[in-house]
């Protein structure tokens, strides 16, 4: 399984945009379509909310790719 470490810029990222920003799809719209198929799990549970807020510490899995969402170092300092 491929693992991607994604560093947040801010408090959260929407699920569809996370897929785009990690290069797993070409656009936010394509990300929404992927989420709608039920192919994405967040913390082990299927997630169907396309714009679900993903926070630091969560793990997103799609196919054989696992995305570890890491805290924004600047947010941690606040």
PyMOL Python script that loads the backbone (N, CA, C, O; Angstrom):
from pymol import cmd

cmd.read_pdbstr("""\
ATOM      1  N   UNK A   1       0.846  -1.190   0.000  1.00  0.00           N
ATOM      2  CA  UNK A   1       0.000   0.000   0.000  1.00  0.00           C
ATOM      3  C   UNK A   1       0.882   1.241   0.000  1.00  0.00           C
ATOM      4  O   UNK A   1       1.838   1.336   0.770  1.00  0.00           O
ATOM      5  N   UNK A   2       0.556   2.180  -0.861  1.00  0.00           N
ATOM      6  CA  UNK A   2       1.278   3.448  -0.927  1.00  0.00           C
ATOM      7  C   UNK A   2       0.797   4.363   0.193  1.00  0.00           C
ATOM      8  O   UNK A   2      -0.400   4.421   0.476  1.00  0.00           O
ATOM      9  N   UNK A   3       1.719   5.075   0.829  1.00  0.00           N
ATOM     10  CA  UNK A   3       1.365   6.007   1.893  1.00  0.00           C
ATOM     11  C   UNK A   3       1.770   7.421   1.488  1.00  0.00           C
ATOM     12  O   UNK A   3       2.883   7.651   1.016  1.00  0.00           O
ATOM     13  N   UNK A   4       0.854   8.359   1.679  1.00  0.00           N
ATOM     14  CA  UNK A   4       1.122   9.765   1.394  1.00  0.00           C
ATOM     15  C   UNK A   4       0.945  10.541   2.692  1.00  0.00           C
ATOM     16  O   UNK A   4      -0.079  10.415   3.362  1.00  0.00           O
ATOM     17  N   UNK A   5       1.943  11.342   3.045  1.00  0.00           N
ATOM     18  CA  UNK A   5       1.811  12.256   4.177  1.00  0.00           C
ATOM     19  C   UNK A   5       1.394  13.614   3.628  1.00  0.00           C
ATOM     20  O   UNK A   5       2.113  14.217   2.831  1.00  0.00           O
ATOM     21  N   UNK A   6       0.221  14.093   4.060  1.00  0.00           N
ATOM     22  CA  UNK A   6      -0.305  15.372   3.579  1.00  0.00           C
ATOM     23  C   UNK A   6      -0.310  16.362   4.725  1.00  0.00           C
ATOM     24  O   UNK A   6      -0.963  16.134   5.743  1.00  0.00           O
ATOM     25  N   UNK A   7       0.413  17.461   4.567  1.00  0.00           N
ATOM     26  CA  UNK A   7       0.482  18.494   5.595  1.00  0.00           C
ATOM     27  C   UNK A   7      -0.596  19.541   5.348  1.00  0.00           C
ATOM     28  O   UNK A   7      -0.636  20.176   4.295  1.00  0.00           O
ATOM     29  N   UNK A   8      -1.466  19.707   6.334  1.00  0.00           N
ATOM     30  CA  UNK A   8      -2.547  20.679   6.227  1.00  0.00           C
ATOM     31  C   UNK A   8      -2.011  22.102   6.159  1.00  0.00           C
ATOM     32  O   UNK A   8      -0.992  22.430   6.766  1.00  0.00           O
ATOM     33  N   UNK A   9      -2.716  22.935   5.410  1.00  0.00           N
ATOM     34  CA  UNK A   9      -2.484  24.378   5.440  1.00  0.00           C
ATOM     35  C   UNK A   9      -3.755  24.967   6.019  1.00  0.00           C
ATOM     36  O   UNK A   9      -4.677  25.312   5.279  1.00  0.00           O
ATOM     37  N   UNK A  10      -3.811  25.082   7.322  1.00  0.00           N
ATOM     38  CA  UNK A  10      -5.016  25.540   7.997  1.00  0.00           C
ATOM     39  C   UNK A  10      -5.520  24.459   8.936  1.00  0.00           C
ATOM     40  O   UNK A  10      -4.784  23.546   9.309  1.00  0.00           O
ATOM     41  N   UNK A  11      -6.799  24.577   9.313  1.00  0.00           N
ATOM     42  CA  UNK A  11      -7.374  23.666  10.307  1.00  0.00           C
ATOM     43  C   UNK A  11      -7.882  22.375   9.676  1.00  0.00           C
ATOM     44  O   UNK A  11      -7.794  21.310  10.288  1.00  0.00           O
ATOM     45  N   UNK A  12      -8.416  22.461   8.453  1.00  0.00           N
ATOM     46  CA  UNK A  12      -8.980  21.285   7.784  1.00  0.00           C
ATOM     47  C   UNK A  12      -8.882  21.435   6.276  1.00  0.00           C
ATOM     48  O   UNK A  12      -8.571  22.509   5.762  1.00  0.00           O
ATOM     49  N   UNK A  13      -9.154  20.336   5.575  1.00  0.00           N
ATOM     50  CA  UNK A  13      -9.270  20.347   4.118  1.00  0.00           C
ATOM     51  C   UNK A  13     -10.504  19.510   3.780  1.00  0.00           C
ATOM     52  O   UNK A  13     -10.764  18.493   4.421  1.00  0.00           O
ATOM     53  N   UNK A  14     -11.260  19.943   2.772  1.00  0.00           N
ATOM     54  CA  UNK A  14     -12.429  19.169   2.346  1.00  0.00           C
ATOM     55  C   UNK A  14     -11.944  17.904   1.630  1.00  0.00           C
ATOM     56  O   UNK A  14     -10.941  17.919   0.917  1.00  0.00           O
ATOM     57  N   UNK A  15     -12.674  16.826   1.839  1.00  0.00           N
ATOM     58  CA  UNK A  15     -12.268  15.519   1.316  1.00  0.00           C
ATOM     59  C   UNK A  15     -12.020  15.543  -0.186  1.00  0.00           C
ATOM     60  O   UNK A  15     -10.999  15.034  -0.647  1.00  0.00           O
ATOM     61  N   UNK A  16     -12.927  16.121  -0.951  1.00  0.00           N
ATOM     62  CA  UNK A  16     -12.751  16.150  -2.407  1.00  0.00           C
ATOM     63  C   UNK A  16     -11.481  16.911  -2.799  1.00  0.00           C
ATOM     64  O   UNK A  16     -10.806  16.535  -3.757  1.00  0.00           O
ATOM     65  N   UNK A  17     -11.155  17.977  -2.063  1.00  0.00           N
ATOM     66  CA  UNK A  17      -9.956  18.751  -2.360  1.00  0.00           C
ATOM     67  C   UNK A  17      -8.690  18.005  -1.931  1.00  0.00           C
ATOM     68  O   UNK A  17      -7.641  18.155  -2.558  1.00  0.00           O
ATOM     69  N   UNK A  18      -8.783  17.210  -0.875  1.00  0.00           N
ATOM     70  CA  UNK A  18      -7.642  16.396  -0.447  1.00  0.00           C
ATOM     71  C   UNK A  18      -7.242  15.432  -1.562  1.00  0.00           C
ATOM     72  O   UNK A  18      -6.056  15.251  -1.841  1.00  0.00           O
ATOM     73  N   UNK A  19      -8.232  14.822  -2.192  1.00  0.00           N
ATOM     74  CA  UNK A  19      -7.952  13.899  -3.294  1.00  0.00           C
ATOM     75  C   UNK A  19      -7.266  14.624  -4.445  1.00  0.00           C
ATOM     76  O   UNK A  19      -6.361  14.083  -5.080  1.00  0.00           O
ATOM     77  N   UNK A  20      -7.705  15.855  -4.710  1.00  0.00           N
ATOM     78  CA  UNK A  20      -7.085  16.653  -5.768  1.00  0.00           C
ATOM     79  C   UNK A  20      -5.665  17.059  -5.382  1.00  0.00           C
ATOM     80  O   UNK A  20      -4.738  16.911  -6.178  1.00  0.00           O
ATOM     81  N   UNK A  21      -5.495  17.567  -4.174  1.00  0.00           N
ATOM     82  CA  UNK A  21      -4.194  18.083  -3.741  1.00  0.00           C
ATOM     83  C   UNK A  21      -3.130  16.994  -3.619  1.00  0.00           C
ATOM     84  O   UNK A  21      -1.937  17.278  -3.727  1.00  0.00           O
ATOM     85  N   UNK A  22      -3.552  15.763  -3.397  1.00  0.00           N
ATOM     86  CA  UNK A  22      -2.587  14.648  -3.322  1.00  0.00           C
ATOM     87  C   UNK A  22      -2.346  14.025  -4.692  1.00  0.00           C
ATOM     88  O   UNK A  22      -1.557  13.088  -4.812  1.00  0.00           O
ATOM     89  N   UNK A  23      -3.012  14.530  -5.719  1.00  0.00           N
ATOM     90  CA  UNK A  23      -2.788  14.047  -7.074  1.00  0.00           C
ATOM     91  C   UNK A  23      -3.548  12.786  -7.427  1.00  0.00           C
ATOM     92  O   UNK A  23      -3.255  12.145  -8.436  1.00  0.00           O
ATOM     93  N   UNK A  24      -4.540  12.418  -6.591  1.00  0.00           N
ATOM     94  CA  UNK A  24      -5.302  11.196  -6.863  1.00  0.00           C
ATOM     95  C   UNK A  24      -6.434  11.431  -7.860  1.00  0.00           C
ATOM     96  O   UNK A  24      -7.038  10.479  -8.353  1.00  0.00           O
ATOM     97  N   UNK A  25      -6.719  12.697  -8.155  1.00  0.00           N
ATOM     98  CA  UNK A  25      -7.681  13.035  -9.211  1.00  0.00           C
ATOM     99  C   UNK A  25      -7.307  14.413  -9.755  1.00  0.00           C
ATOM    100  O   UNK A  25      -6.475  15.111  -9.176  1.00  0.00           O
ATOM    101  N   UNK A  26      -7.923  14.796 -10.866  1.00  0.00           N
ATOM    102  CA  UNK A  26      -7.534  16.031 -11.555  1.00  0.00           C
ATOM    103  C   UNK A  26      -8.219  17.288 -11.060  1.00  0.00           C
ATOM    104  O   UNK A  26      -7.709  18.389 -11.264  1.00  0.00           O
ATOM    105  N   UNK A  27      -9.380  17.142 -10.406  1.00  0.00           N
ATOM    106  CA  UNK A  27     -10.127  18.332  -9.993  1.00  0.00           C
ATOM    107  C   UNK A  27     -10.981  18.027  -8.769  1.00  0.00           C
ATOM    108  O   UNK A  27     -11.178  16.870  -8.396  1.00  0.00           O
ATOM    109  N   UNK A  28     -11.482  19.096  -8.156  1.00  0.00           N
ATOM    110  CA  UNK A  28     -12.387  18.921  -7.020  1.00  0.00           C
ATOM    111  C   UNK A  28     -13.653  18.196  -7.432  1.00  0.00           C
ATOM    112  O   UNK A  28     -14.202  17.407  -6.664  1.00  0.00           O
ATOM    113  N   UNK A  29     -14.116  18.465  -8.646  1.00  0.00           N
ATOM    114  CA  UNK A  29     -15.313  17.790  -9.159  1.00  0.00           C
ATOM    115  C   UNK A  29     -15.093  16.301  -9.330  1.00  0.00           C
ATOM    116  O   UNK A  29     -15.969  15.491  -9.023  1.00  0.00           O
ATOM    117  N   UNK A  30     -13.910  15.946  -9.824  1.00  0.00           N
ATOM    118  CA  UNK A  30     -13.575  14.527  -9.960  1.00  0.00           C
ATOM    119  C   UNK A  30     -13.479  13.885  -8.582  1.00  0.00           C
ATOM    120  O   UNK A  30     -13.866  12.730  -8.403  1.00  0.00           O
ATOM    121  N   UNK A  31     -12.964  14.633  -7.608  1.00  0.00           N
ATOM    122  CA  UNK A  31     -12.895  14.137  -6.230  1.00  0.00           C
ATOM    123  C   UNK A  31     -14.274  13.857  -5.673  1.00  0.00           C
ATOM    124  O   UNK A  31     -14.482  12.848  -5.000  1.00  0.00           O
ATOM    125  N   UNK A  32     -15.225  14.751  -5.951  1.00  0.00           N
ATOM    126  CA  UNK A  32     -16.610  14.550  -5.490  1.00  0.00           C
ATOM    127  C   UNK A  32     -17.197  13.280  -6.096  1.00  0.00           C
ATOM    128  O   UNK A  32     -17.895  12.527  -5.418  1.00  0.00           O
ATOM    129  N   UNK A  33     -16.911  13.047  -7.376  1.00  0.00           N
ATOM    130  CA  UNK A  33     -17.434  11.861  -8.057  1.00  0.00           C
ATOM    131  C   UNK A  33     -16.863  10.587  -7.441  1.00  0.00           C
ATOM    132  O   UNK A  33     -17.580   9.600  -7.276  1.00  0.00           O
ATOM    133  N   UNK A  34     -15.588  10.605  -7.103  1.00  0.00           N
ATOM    134  CA  UNK A  34     -14.953   9.433  -6.491  1.00  0.00           C
ATOM    135  C   UNK A  34     -15.569   9.152  -5.125  1.00  0.00           C
ATOM    136  O   UNK A  34     -15.880   8.006  -4.803  1.00  0.00           O
ATOM    137  N   UNK A  35     -15.743  10.202  -4.323  1.00  0.00           N
ATOM    138  CA  UNK A  35     -16.333  10.043  -2.987  1.00  0.00           C
ATOM    139  C   UNK A  35     -17.749   9.479  -3.100  1.00  0.00           C
ATOM    140  O   UNK A  35     -18.140   8.623  -2.306  1.00  0.00           O
ATOM    141  N   UNK A  36     -18.509   9.947  -4.070  1.00  0.00           N
ATOM    142  CA  UNK A  36     -19.900   9.516  -4.246  1.00  0.00           C
ATOM    143  C   UNK A  36     -20.018   8.027  -4.547  1.00  0.00           C
ATOM    144  O   UNK A  36     -21.065   7.432  -4.292  1.00  0.00           O
ATOM    145  N   UNK A  37     -18.966   7.415  -5.083  1.00  0.00           N
ATOM    146  CA  UNK A  37     -19.016   5.985  -5.403  1.00  0.00           C
ATOM    147  C   UNK A  37     -18.838   5.102  -4.172  1.00  0.00           C
ATOM    148  O   UNK A  37     -19.069   3.894  -4.236  1.00  0.00           O
ATOM    149  N   UNK A  38     -18.427   5.699  -3.046  1.00  0.00           N
ATOM    150  CA  UNK A  38     -18.200   4.918  -1.833  1.00  0.00           C
ATOM    151  C   UNK A  38     -16.818   4.296  -1.776  1.00  0.00           C
ATOM    152  O   UNK A  38     -16.577   3.380  -0.990  1.00  0.00           O
ATOM    153  N   UNK A  39     -15.906   4.790  -2.610  1.00  0.00           N
ATOM    154  CA  UNK A  39     -14.567   4.216  -2.698  1.00  0.00           C
ATOM    155  C   UNK A  39     -13.595   4.778  -1.664  1.00  0.00           C
ATOM    156  O   UNK A  39     -12.456   4.320  -1.566  1.00  0.00           O
ATOM    157  N   UNK A  40     -14.046   5.777  -0.886  1.00  0.00           N
ATOM    158  CA  UNK A  40     -13.137   6.450   0.042  1.00  0.00           C
ATOM    159  C   UNK A  40     -13.531   6.135   1.482  1.00  0.00           C
ATOM    160  O   UNK A  40     -14.702   6.203   1.853  1.00  0.00           O
ATOM    161  N   UNK A  41     -12.515   5.786   2.290  1.00  0.00           N
ATOM    162  CA  UNK A  41     -12.747   5.556   3.715  1.00  0.00           C
ATOM    163  C   UNK A  41     -11.984   6.612   4.513  1.00  0.00           C
ATOM    164  O   UNK A  41     -10.854   6.973   4.183  1.00  0.00           O
ATOM    165  N   UNK A  42     -12.629   7.093   5.561  1.00  0.00           N
ATOM    166  CA  UNK A  42     -11.989   8.022   6.490  1.00  0.00           C
ATOM    167  C   UNK A  42     -11.993   7.345   7.857  1.00  0.00           C
ATOM    168  O   UNK A  42     -13.048   7.009   8.394  1.00  0.00           O
ATOM    169  N   UNK A  43     -10.814   7.152   8.403  1.00  0.00           N
ATOM    170  CA  UNK A  43     -10.659   6.465   9.690  1.00  0.00           C
ATOM    171  C   UNK A  43     -11.392   5.118   9.710  1.00  0.00           C
ATOM    172  O   UNK A  43     -12.003   4.745  10.711  1.00  0.00           O
ATOM    173  N   UNK A  44     -11.318   4.400   8.588  1.00  0.00           N
ATOM    174  CA  UNK A  44     -11.865   3.054   8.507  1.00  0.00           C
ATOM    175  C   UNK A  44     -13.321   2.940   8.117  1.00  0.00           C
ATOM    176  O   UNK A  44     -13.820   1.830   7.929  1.00  0.00           O
ATOM    177  N   UNK A  45     -14.024   4.070   7.990  1.00  0.00           N
ATOM    178  CA  UNK A  45     -15.451   4.046   7.633  1.00  0.00           C
ATOM    179  C   UNK A  45     -15.658   4.699   6.266  1.00  0.00           C
ATOM    180  O   UNK A  45     -15.033   5.712   5.950  1.00  0.00           O
ATOM    181  N   UNK A  46     -16.541   4.107   5.463  1.00  0.00           N
ATOM    182  CA  UNK A  46     -16.853   4.691   4.155  1.00  0.00           C
ATOM    183  C   UNK A  46     -17.431   6.080   4.367  1.00  0.00           C
ATOM    184  O   UNK A  46     -18.323   6.276   5.193  1.00  0.00           O
ATOM    185  N   UNK A  47     -16.909   7.049   3.607  1.00  0.00           N
ATOM    186  CA  UNK A  47     -17.364   8.442   3.712  1.00  0.00           C
ATOM    187  C   UNK A  47     -18.009   8.859   2.400  1.00  0.00           C
ATOM    188  O   UNK A  47     -17.377   8.811   1.345  1.00  0.00           O
ATOM    189  N   UNK A  48     -19.271   9.270   2.471  1.00  0.00           N
ATOM    190  CA  UNK A  48     -19.999   9.680   1.271  1.00  0.00           C
ATOM    191  C   UNK A  48     -20.201  11.193   1.188  1.00  0.00           C
ATOM    192  O   UNK A  48     -20.694  11.698   0.180  1.00  0.00           O
ATOM    193  N   UNK A  49     -19.825  11.913   2.237  1.00  0.00           N
ATOM    194  CA  UNK A  49     -19.954  13.379   2.214  1.00  0.00           C
ATOM    195  C   UNK A  49     -18.761  13.943   1.447  1.00  0.00           C
ATOM    196  O   UNK A  49     -17.620  13.859   1.902  1.00  0.00           O
ATOM    197  N   UNK A  50     -19.039  14.513   0.286  1.00  0.00           N
ATOM    198  CA  UNK A  50     -17.982  14.948  -0.629  1.00  0.00           C
ATOM    199  C   UNK A  50     -17.099  16.044  -0.047  1.00  0.00           C
ATOM    200  O   UNK A  50     -15.899  16.088  -0.320  1.00  0.00           O
ATOM    201  N   UNK A  51     -17.688  16.932   0.755  1.00  0.00           N
ATOM    202  CA  UNK A  51     -16.923  18.039   1.316  1.00  0.00           C
ATOM    203  C   UNK A  51     -16.704  17.868   2.821  1.00  0.00           C
ATOM    204  O   UNK A  51     -16.573  18.848   3.555  1.00  0.00           O
ATOM    205  N   UNK A  52     -16.668  16.628   3.264  1.00  0.00           N
ATOM    206  CA  UNK A  52     -16.385  16.305   4.666  1.00  0.00           C
ATOM    207  C   UNK A  52     -15.073  16.969   5.073  1.00  0.00           C
ATOM    208  O   UNK A  52     -14.091  16.921   4.332  1.00  0.00           O
ATOM    209  N   UNK A  53     -15.058  17.586   6.247  1.00  0.00           N
ATOM    210  CA  UNK A  53     -13.850  18.258   6.730  1.00  0.00           C
ATOM    211  C   UNK A  53     -12.880  17.228   7.314  1.00  0.00           C
ATOM    212  O   UNK A  53     -13.209  16.492   8.244  1.00  0.00           O
ATOM    213  N   UNK A  54     -11.686  17.202   6.742  1.00  0.00           N
ATOM    214  CA  UNK A  54     -10.651  16.278   7.190  1.00  0.00           C
ATOM    215  C   UNK A  54      -9.639  17.070   8.012  1.00  0.00           C
ATOM    216  O   UNK A  54      -9.097  18.077   7.557  1.00  0.00           O
ATOM    217  N   UNK A  55      -9.396  16.592   9.232  1.00  0.00           N
ATOM    218  CA  UNK A  55      -8.507  17.278  10.165  1.00  0.00           C
ATOM    219  C   UNK A  55      -7.222  16.477  10.381  1.00  0.00           C
ATOM    220  O   UNK A  55      -7.124  15.311   9.998  1.00  0.00           O
ATOM    221  N   UNK A  56      -6.243  17.132  11.003  1.00  0.00           N
ATOM    222  CA  UNK A  56      -4.979  16.479  11.325  1.00  0.00           C
ATOM    223  C   UNK A  56      -5.233  15.237  12.173  1.00  0.00           C
ATOM    224  O   UNK A  56      -6.081  15.243  13.065  1.00  0.00           O
ATOM    225  N   UNK A  57      -4.495  14.183  11.885  1.00  0.00           N
ATOM    226  CA  UNK A  57      -4.616  12.941  12.625  1.00  0.00           C
ATOM    227  C   UNK A  57      -5.522  11.926  11.961  1.00  0.00           C
ATOM    228  O   UNK A  57      -5.519  10.754  12.337  1.00  0.00           O
ATOM    229  N   UNK A  58      -6.301  12.358  10.975  1.00  0.00           N
ATOM    230  CA  UNK A  58      -7.194  11.422  10.297  1.00  0.00           C
ATOM    231  C   UNK A  58      -6.447  10.691   9.177  1.00  0.00           C
ATOM    232  O   UNK A  58      -5.449  11.184   8.649  1.00  0.00           O
ATOM    233  N   UNK A  59      -6.953   9.506   8.829  1.00  0.00           N
ATOM    234  CA  UNK A  59      -6.372   8.693   7.767  1.00  0.00           C
ATOM    235  C   UNK A  59      -7.445   8.442   6.719  1.00  0.00           C
ATOM    236  O   UNK A  59      -8.543   7.980   7.031  1.00  0.00           O
ATOM    237  N   UNK A  60      -7.112   8.751   5.473  1.00  0.00           N
ATOM    238  CA  UNK A  60      -8.029   8.564   4.349  1.00  0.00           C
ATOM    239  C   UNK A  60      -7.449   7.466   3.459  1.00  0.00           C
ATOM    240  O   UNK A  60      -6.265   7.487   3.124  1.00  0.00           O
ATOM    241  N   UNK A  61      -8.302   6.502   3.078  1.00  0.00           N
ATOM    242  CA  UNK A  61      -7.858   5.400   2.224  1.00  0.00           C
ATOM    243  C   UNK A  61      -8.723   5.360   0.969  1.00  0.00           C
ATOM    244  O   UNK A  61      -9.951   5.415   1.035  1.00  0.00           O
ATOM    245  N   UNK A  62      -8.053   5.264  -0.168  1.00  0.00           N
ATOM    246  CA  UNK A  62      -8.731   5.066  -1.445  1.00  0.00           C
ATOM    247  C   UNK A  62      -7.899   4.064  -2.241  1.00  0.00           C
ATOM    248  O   UNK A  62      -6.702   4.266  -2.445  1.00  0.00           O
ATOM    249  N   UNK A  63      -8.529   3.000  -2.682  1.00  0.00           N
ATOM    250  CA  UNK A  63      -7.845   1.911  -3.378  1.00  0.00           C
ATOM    251  C   UNK A  63      -6.664   1.429  -2.541  1.00  0.00           C
ATOM    252  O   UNK A  63      -6.854   0.995  -1.405  1.00  0.00           O
ATOM    253  N   UNK A  64      -5.461   1.497  -3.077  1.00  0.00           N
ATOM    254  CA  UNK A  64      -4.284   1.029  -2.341  1.00  0.00           C
ATOM    255  C   UNK A  64      -3.426   2.197  -1.855  1.00  0.00           C
ATOM    256  O   UNK A  64      -2.216   2.061  -1.674  1.00  0.00           O
ATOM    257  N   UNK A  65      -4.073   3.350  -1.646  1.00  0.00           N
ATOM    258  CA  UNK A  65      -3.366   4.548  -1.184  1.00  0.00           C
ATOM    259  C   UNK A  65      -3.916   4.969   0.170  1.00  0.00           C
ATOM    260  O   UNK A  65      -5.127   5.084   0.357  1.00  0.00           O
ATOM    261  N   UNK A  66      -2.999   5.197   1.117  1.00  0.00           N
ATOM    262  CA  UNK A  66      -3.372   5.647   2.455  1.00  0.00           C
ATOM    263  C   UNK A  66      -2.789   7.044   2.659  1.00  0.00           C
ATOM    264  O   UNK A  66      -1.581   7.245   2.537  1.00  0.00           O
ATOM    265  N   UNK A  67      -3.655   8.002   2.968  1.00  0.00           N
ATOM    266  CA  UNK A  67      -3.227   9.389   3.172  1.00  0.00           C
ATOM    267  C   UNK A  67      -3.267   9.692   4.663  1.00  0.00           C
ATOM    268  O   UNK A  67      -4.311   9.579   5.307  1.00  0.00           O
ATOM    269  N   UNK A  68      -2.115  10.077   5.201  1.00  0.00           N
ATOM    270  CA  UNK A  68      -2.024  10.483   6.598  1.00  0.00           C
ATOM    271  C   UNK A  68      -2.042  12.008   6.626  1.00  0.00           C
ATOM    272  O   UNK A  68      -1.170  12.654   6.044  1.00  0.00           O
ATOM    273  N   UNK A  69      -3.028  12.575   7.298  1.00  0.00           N
ATOM    274  CA  UNK A  69      -3.184  14.021   7.345  1.00  0.00           C
ATOM    275  C   UNK A  69      -2.439  14.550   8.571  1.00  0.00           C
ATOM    276  O   UNK A  69      -2.745  14.190   9.707  1.00  0.00           O
ATOM    277  N   UNK A  70      -1.457  15.408   8.314  1.00  0.00           N
ATOM    278  CA  UNK A  70      -0.592  15.940   9.355  1.00  0.00           C
ATOM    279  C   UNK A  70      -0.956  17.385   9.667  1.00  0.00           C
ATOM    280  O   UNK A  70      -1.468  18.103   8.809  1.00  0.00           O
ATOM    281  N   UNK A  71      -0.691  17.803  10.893  1.00  0.00           N
ATOM    282  CA  UNK A  71      -1.009  19.158  11.328  1.00  0.00           C
ATOM    283  C   UNK A  71      -0.129  20.184  10.617  1.00  0.00           C
ATOM    284  O   UNK A  71       1.025  19.913  10.284  1.00  0.00           O
ATOM    285  N   UNK A  72      -0.698  21.358  10.394  1.00  0.00           N
ATOM    286  CA  UNK A  72       0.039  22.503   9.872  1.00  0.00           C
ATOM    287  C   UNK A  72       0.925  23.003  11.006  1.00  0.00           C
ATOM    288  O   UNK A  72       0.408  23.366  12.062  1.00  0.00           O
ATOM    289  N   UNK A  73       2.251  23.035  10.821  1.00  0.00           N
ATOM    290  CA  UNK A  73       3.140  23.470  11.901  1.00  0.00           C
ATOM    291  C   UNK A  73       2.809  24.876  12.412  1.00  0.00           C
ATOM    292  O   UNK A  73       2.975  25.164  13.598  1.00  0.00           O
ATOM    293  N   UNK A  74       2.346  25.741  11.522  1.00  0.00           N
ATOM    294  CA  UNK A  74       2.001  27.110  11.935  1.00  0.00           C
ATOM    295  C   UNK A  74       0.755  27.110  12.811  1.00  0.00           C
ATOM    296  O   UNK A  74       0.662  27.919  13.734  1.00  0.00           O
ATOM    297  N   UNK A  75      -0.213  26.220  12.547  1.00  0.00           N
ATOM    298  CA  UNK A  75      -1.413  26.150  13.371  1.00  0.00           C
ATOM    299  C   UNK A  75      -1.062  25.612  14.757  1.00  0.00           C
ATOM    300  O   UNK A  75      -1.672  26.003  15.752  1.00  0.00           O
ATOM    301  N   UNK A  76      -0.085  24.722  14.817  1.00  0.00           N
ATOM    302  CA  UNK A  76       0.305  24.122  16.089  1.00  0.00           C
ATOM    303  C   UNK A  76       0.936  25.147  17.027  1.00  0.00           C
ATOM    304  O   UNK A  76       0.854  25.019  18.248  1.00  0.00           O
ATOM    305  N   UNK A  77       1.564  26.162  16.442  1.00  0.00           N
ATOM    306  CA  UNK A  77       2.236  27.178  17.244  1.00  0.00           C
ATOM    307  C   UNK A  77       1.282  28.201  17.833  1.00  0.00           C
ATOM    308  O   UNK A  77       1.665  28.949  18.733  1.00  0.00           O
ATOM    309  N   UNK A  78       0.046  28.252  17.346  1.00  0.00           N
ATOM    310  CA  UNK A  78      -0.915  29.262  17.820  1.00  0.00           C
ATOM    311  C   UNK A  78      -1.464  28.913  19.174  1.00  0.00           C
ATOM    312  O   UNK A  78      -2.283  29.654  19.718  1.00  0.00           O
TER     313      UNK A  78
END
""", "prot")
cmd.dss("prot")
cmd.show_as("cartoon", "prot")
cmd.util.cbc("prot")
cmd.orient("prot")
